[in-house]
Amino acid sequence: MTAFEALSQILGHRFTTEAAARRQNARNDGHHPEIQPDAVAFPETTEEVARIVAVCAEHNVPLVAFGTGTSLEGQHLAVMGGVSLDFSRMNKVLKINAENMNVVVQPGVTRKQLNEELRATGLFFPIDPGADASLGGMAATRASGTTAVRYGTMRENVLALEAVMSDGSIIRTGSEARKSSAGYDLTHLLVGSEGTLGLITELTLKLHGQPEAVAAATCRFATVTEAVDCVIATIQSGIPMARIELVDEMMVRGFNLAQDTGLPEIPHLFLEFHGGPHAVSEQVSSFRELAEGMGAGGWAEASTTEDRNRLWSLRHGALPAITALDPGPGKRTMSTDVCVPISRLAEAVAVARTEADARGLLCTIVGHVGDGNFHCGLRYDPADPEQVAEVTAFSGVLAEAALRLGGTVSGEHGIGIGKQGYMQAEHGAALDWMARVKSAFDPGGILNPGKMLPPGSSSLE
């Protein structure tokens, strides 16, 4: 019996080789070409995932997890064929533990779905990467987003998980306790491993109290450097920001084209403050005084929930707004990110702008700059070899600058297939130990092969 025949017996109509399902799981929100799997499986339980993995291990068939397809570095693309394991049917909130401020979910639950179910509890899950991503995918890629400056990333908000390993065995890691000194921290080894070490089938997530008061605002600066200097001063002064987002003048132009916002086309900061009413008022006052002392103008507050939602919807609409800047046929957007120590942020942003201008590239700069993380969106024609070479070279120069400044080649998007070439420069001798971990956890090399580790770094290749 072939692997696909065995999987059909396990799943029935929930295992398919039909072109429509394969195309659906080949799409991605990044700039990578679509790569179709050979088949798609739709499990509904952890036990089914374990049986699928056992069959694929026996027949040496690659397995790639699929959540909602929003990753930007191709983590979910089946570059070596095989089966796309689609978790969309494992989408239940299993248990809300309000007294312990945590929740147990299946991996296909999306962040918006979770917060809707939490609405009546007074609790919420704060990690907001913009897209309505699946929580399993967010854990696998160690996602963060606009609120990470206050609430941390997925790394800080996953307490425990259940995973199916490469031989089909099921393990549980972590607990509801907020800390532990017992054993290796397998929970946070699997978080961020991009499905290369195990398949996450259940998550216990930390919840936070919904803030009693929320305030949002925008302000603008004459230059990106002034805006970034204000961010650095804000973080160093200890003002507890919930969100502090930079959008440069080119990104503002995109917002104006896409949504007719009428904003002055100069750099802006988008801001949010959480806490009690008195504390929020003090935070707003402290930030405004600091910002205006550093050249900020155009202070505007988003005073209602609707106004705040519009503000953050605008920020999360960056990708379509970049498209509006250059909507030419066949054009795509390369979105790349780096993260540096907050004190070196201005230097890193300056490198991005200088390199883009020198190469004649249309480039927007946006970012969760409160933690030193920013993104560049570059429009290019994938059919034009010169443009492809220029955006690729830009990404390389920016990655090298981030490492030189003490940072990382990706603070948020991850490695996938897009940034493997920088792993040696960032990790040095540690890369060999990563390859050994991969070999130990996945000796057959069936879990998301061809991702994260650069070609030739693993004994599995």
C-alpha positions in Angstrom: 0.0 0.0 0.0 1.3 3.5 -0.9 1.5 6.3 1.6 -1.4 8.1 -0.1 -3.5 5.0 -0.1 -2.9 4.6 3.6 -3.7 8.3 4.3 -6.9 8.0 2.3 -8.0 5.1 4.5 -7.3 7.2 7.6 -8.9 10.4 6.5 -11.4 9.5 3.7 -12.4 12.6 1.8 -10.3 14.7 4.1 -7.2 13.6 2.1 -7.0 14.9 -1.4 -4.7 15.4 -4.4 -7.2 17.7 -6.1 -5.6 20.7 -7.8 -7.8 23.3 -6.0 -6.7 22.2 -2.6 -3.1 22.0 -3.6 -3.2 25.5 -5.1 -4.8 26.9 -2.0 -1.9 25.6 0.1 0.6 26.9 -2.3 -0.3 30.6 -2.0 1.7 32.9 0.3 1.6 36.5 1.4 5.3 37.0 0.7 7.2 37.3 -2.6 8.0 33.7 -3.0 6.6 31.7 -6.0 3.7 29.4 -5.3 4.8 25.8 -4.7 2.2 23.1 -4.6 2.3 20.1 -2.4 1.5 16.7 -3.8 -1.5 16.2 -1.5 -3.4 18.0 1.3 -4.6 16.3 4.5 -7.2 17.8 6.9 -6.8 16.2 10.3 -9.4 16.9 13.1 -7.6 15.4 16.1 -4.1 15.0 17.5 -4.4 11.2 17.1 -5.1 11.7 13.4 -2.0 13.9 13.1 0.0 11.2 14.8 -1.2 8.5 12.4 -0.5 10.7 9.4 3.0 11.4 10.6 3.6 7.7 11.2 2.6 6.8 7.7 4.7 9.6 6.2 7.7 8.5 8.3 7.3 4.9 7.1 7.3 6.0 3.5 9.7 8.9 3.8 7.1 11.5 2.6 7.7 15.1 3.5 5.2 16.9 5.7 4.6 20.6 5.9 2.2 22.3 8.3 -0.3 24.9 6.9 -2.3 27.4 9.1 -3.7 30.3 7.1 -0.8 30.9 4.6 0.1 34.3 5.9 3.8 33.7 6.5 6.2 36.0 4.6 9.2 33.7 4.2 7.6 30.7 2.7 7.6 28.6 5.8 4.5 26.6 4.7 5.5 26.0 1.1 6.2 22.4 0.1 9.5 22.9 -1.5 10.2 19.2 -1.6 6.7 18.1 -2.4 4.8 15.7 -0.1 1.8 16.4 2.1 0.5 19.8 3.3 -1.0 19.2 6.7 -3.8 21.7 6.8 -4.9 22.5 10.4 -8.0 24.5 9.5 -10.3 21.9 11.0 -8.5 21.8 14.3 -9.9 25.2 15.2 -11.5 24.8 18.7 -11.0 26.8 21.8 -10.7 23.8 24.2 -10.7 25.5 27.6 -10.7 29.0 29.1 -9.0 29.0 32.5 -10.0 32.6 33.5 -8.8 32.1 37.1 -5.3 31.2 35.9 -5.4 33.6 33.0 -4.7 31.1 30.3 -6.5 29.3 27.5 -6.0 26.0 25.7 -6.5 26.0 21.9 -6.1 23.9 18.9 -3.5 25.2 16.3 -6.1 26.2 13.7 -7.7 28.8 16.0 -7.0 32.3 14.7 -6.1 35.2 16.9 -9.3 37.1 16.1 -11.5 34.1 16.7 -9.8 33.6 20.1 -10.3 37.2 21.2 -14.0 37.0 20.1 -14.5 34.0 22.4 -12.7 35.8 25.2 -14.7 39.0 25.0 -17.0 38.3 27.9 -14.2 37.2 30.3 -12.4 40.5 30.6 -9.2 38.8 29.2 -7.6 39.0 25.8 -4.7 37.6 23.8 -2.5 40.5 22.8 -0.1 39.2 20.1 -1.1 41.1 16.9 0.9 40.4 13.8 -1.7 42.2 11.7 -2.9 39.2 9.6 -5.6 37.0 11.2 -3.0 34.2 11.5 -3.5 30.8 13.1 -2.1 30.5 16.6 -0.3 27.3 15.7 1.4 29.1 12.8 2.1 32.1 15.1 3.8 29.8 17.6 5.8 28.0 14.9 7.2 31.2 13.5 7.5 33.0 16.9 5.3 35.8 15.7 5.0 39.2 17.4 3.6 42.4 16.0 2.4 45.8 17.1 1.9 45.1 20.8 5.1 43.2 21.4 6.8 46.2 23.0 4.4 45.8 26.0 3.2 42.2 25.9 6.2 40.3 24.4 6.1 37.9 21.5 4.7 34.4 21.1 7.8 33.1 22.9 6.7 34.9 26.1 3.1 33.9 25.8 3.2 30.2 25.2 3.1 28.3 28.5 2.7 24.7 27.2 2.0 22.8 24.1 1.3 19.4 22.7 3.2 18.2 19.6 3.5 15.2 17.3 7.1 14.3 16.7 8.6 12.9 13.5 7.9 9.2 14.5 4.3 9.9 15.2 4.7 10.0 19.0 2.8 12.6 21.0 4.5 14.7 23.7 3.4 17.5 26.1 5.7 20.2 27.2 5.3 22.9 29.9 2.4 23.4 32.2 0.0 26.1 33.4 2.6 27.3 35.9 4.1 30.6 34.9 7.7 29.4 35.4 9.6 26.1 35.7 13.1 24.9 36.4 12.4 21.3 35.5 14.3 19.9 32.5 15.1 21.2 29.0 12.7 23.9 27.8 11.2 22.0 24.9 8.3 24.3 24.7 10.4 27.2 23.6 12.6 25.0 21.4 9.5 24.1 19.4 8.2 27.7 19.4 9.9 29.3 16.5 11.1 26.0 14.9 8.9 26.6 11.9 7.6 23.0 12.0 11.0 21.5 11.4 11.2 19.7 14.8 7.6 18.8 15.6 4.0 19.6 14.7 2.1 21.6 17.3 -1.4 20.2 17.9 -2.4 22.1 21.1 -1.3 25.3 22.8 -1.7 26.7 26.3 -1.4 30.5 26.0 -1.0 33.2 28.6 -3.9 35.7 28.7 -3.9 39.3 29.9 -6.5 41.5 31.4 -8.3 43.9 29.0 -7.0 47.3 29.9 -9.4 49.5 31.8 -8.5 52.5 29.5 -7.0 52.7 26.1 -5.8 55.8 24.2 -4.4 56.1 20.8 -2.8 59.0 18.9 -0.6 60.0 16.0 2.1 62.6 15.5 4.4 63.5 12.7 8.0 64.5 12.2 10.0 66.3 9.5 12.3 63.3 9.0 12.5 59.6 9.8 15.6 60.3 11.9 13.7 62.6 14.2 10.9 60.1 14.6 13.3 57.3 15.4 15.2 59.4 17.9 11.9 60.1 19.6 11.1 56.4 19.8 14.6 55.7 21.3 14.1 58.5 23.9 10.6 57.2 24.7 11.7 53.6 25.4 14.8 54.8 27.4 12.6 57.1 29.5 10.4 54.1 30.6 7.1 55.3 29.3 5.1 52.0 29.1 3.9 52.1 25.4 1.4 49.5 24.3 2.2 50.2 20.6 4.6 52.6 19.0 4.7 52.2 15.2 6.8 54.1 12.6 5.5 54.8 9.1 7.7 56.7 6.7 6.7 59.3 4.2 6.5 56.7 1.3 4.2 54.5 3.4 1.9 57.5 4.2 1.7 58.2 0.5 0.6 54.6 0.0 -2.1 55.0 2.7 -3.3 58.1 0.9 -3.5 56.3 -2.4 -5.2 53.2 -1.1 -7.6 54.7 1.5 -7.6 58.5 0.8 -6.6 59.3 4.3 -5.4 62.8 3.5 -2.4 62.5 5.8 0.6 64.8 5.3 3.2 62.8 3.5 5.9 62.9 6.1 7.0 60.3 8.8 4.4 59.5 11.4 4.3 57.6 14.7 1.1 55.6 15.5 0.7 55.2 19.3 -1.4 53.3 21.8 -1.4 53.4 25.6 -3.0 50.9 28.0 -3.8 51.0 31.8 -6.1 52.6 34.3 -7.6 56.0 33.3 -5.2 58.1 35.4 -2.2 56.1 34.3 -3.1 56.3 30.6 -3.7 60.1 30.9 -0.2 60.4 32.4 1.4 58.2 29.7 -0.2 60.3 27.0 0.9 63.6 28.6 4.4 62.3 29.2 4.8 61.1 25.6 3.4 64.2 24.1 5.7 66.5 26.1 8.7 64.4 25.1 7.7 64.1 21.4 6.9 67.8 21.0 10.2 68.7 22.6 11.9 66.6 19.9 10.1 68.2 17.0 6.8 66.4 16.7 3.8 68.1 15.3 0.2 67.4 14.2 -0.8 65.7 17.4 -4.1 63.9 16.9 -5.9 61.5 19.3 -8.1 58.6 18.3 -10.6 59.0 21.1 -13.2 56.3 20.3 -13.0 52.6 19.8 -14.0 53.1 16.1 -11.3 55.7 15.6 -8.7 53.4 17.2 -9.9 50.5 15.0 -9.6 52.6 11.9 -6.0 53.7 12.9 -4.8 50.1 13.3 -6.7 48.9 10.3 -4.7 51.5 8.4 -1.4 50.3 9.8 -2.3 46.6 9.2 -3.2 47.5 5.6 0.4 48.2 4.7 0.8 45.5 2.1 -2.1 46.7 -0.1 -1.0 50.3 0.4 2.4 49.4 -0.9 0.8 47.9 -3.9 -1.1 51.1 -4.5 2.2 52.9 -4.9 3.1 50.8 -7.9 0.3 48.7 -9.1 1.9 47.7 -12.4 1.0 44.3 -13.9 3.1 41.5 -12.6 4.7 43.5 -9.8 5.2 42.0 -6.4 6.3 43.2 -2.9 9.3 41.9 -1.1 8.7 42.4 2.6 11.8 42.0 4.7 12.5 42.8 8.3 15.4 43.1 10.7 15.7 43.9 14.4 18.5 45.8 16.2 19.2 47.1 19.7 17.0 50.1 20.3 20.1 52.4 20.6 21.2 51.4 17.0 17.7 51.7 15.4 18.4 55.1 13.8 21.6 53.8 12.1 19.8 50.7 10.8 16.9 52.7 9.3 19.4 55.1 7.7 21.1 52.2 6.0 17.7 51.0 4.6 16.8 54.4 3.2 20.2 55.1 1.8 20.5 51.7 0.1 17.0 51.9 -1.4 17.6 55.4 -2.8 21.0 54.4 -4.2 19.4 51.4 -6.0 16.4 53.3 -7.3 14.0 51.1 -5.4 10.5 52.0 -4.3 10.8 51.3 -0.6 8.5 51.8 2.4 9.7 51.6 5.9 7.3 50.7 8.7 8.0 49.0 12.0 7.3 48.0 15.6 10.2 50.3 16.4 9.6 50.2 20.2 11.5 47.0 20.2 14.0 47.8 17.4 12.1 45.9 14.7 11.2 47.4 11.3 10.1 46.2 7.9 10.9 47.3 4.4 8.5 46.8 1.5 10.0 46.9 -1.9 8.0 46.8 -5.2 9.7 45.0 -8.1 9.0 43.0 -11.2 10.0 39.3 -10.7 10.4 39.0 -14.5 13.1 41.6 -14.5 16.4 40.1 -13.6 17.9 43.5 -12.8 15.1 44.4 -10.3 15.3 41.0 -8.7 19.1 41.4 -8.3 18.6 44.8 -6.7 16.0 43.8 -4.2 18.0 40.7 -3.3 21.1 42.8 -2.8 19.2 45.3 -0.7 18.0 42.6 1.6 21.5 41.3 2.0 23.0 44.7 2.8 20.2 45.3 5.4 20.8 41.9 7.0 24.5 42.5 7.2 23.9 46.0 8.7 21.6 44.5 11.4 24.3 41.9 12.4 27.0 44.6 12.4 24.8 46.7 14.8 24.3 43.8 17.2 20.9 42.7 15.9 19.3 39.8 13.9 18.4 39.3 10.3 14.7 38.8 11.3 12.8 40.0 14.3 9.5 38.7 13.2 9.2 37.2 9.7 11.4 34.2 10.4 13.8 32.3 8.1 11.8 29.8 6.0 13.4 29.7 2.6 14.0 33.4 2.3 16.7 34.1 4.8 18.6 30.8 5.1 21.7 32.4 3.5 22.2 34.6 6.5 22.1 31.9 9.2 25.8 31.2 9.2 26.7 34.8 9.6 24.3 35.3 12.5 24.9 32.0 14.4 28.4 30.9 13.5 29.4 27.6 15.2 26.0 27.4 16.8 24.5 26.6 13.4 26.1 23.2 13.5 24.4 22.5 16.8 21.1 23.5 15.3 21.7 21.0 12.6 22.4 18.3 15.3 19.1 19.2 17.0 17.3 18.8 13.7 18.9 15.4 13.1 18.0 14.2 16.6 14.4 15.4 16.4 13.7 14.4 12.8 16.3 11.7 11.7 14.3 11.0 8.6 14.2 14.6 7.5 10.4 14.6 6.8 9.3 17.6 8.8 9.3 20.8 6.7 12.5 19.9 4.8 14.4 22.6 3.1 13.5 25.3 5.6 15.4 27.4 8.1 18.8 25.6 8.0 20.8 26.6 4.9 21.5 23.8 2.3 24.4 21.7 3.3 24.3 22.5 7.0 22.4 19.3 8.0 23.5 15.7 7.8 20.0 14.9 6.6 20.6 16.5 3.2 
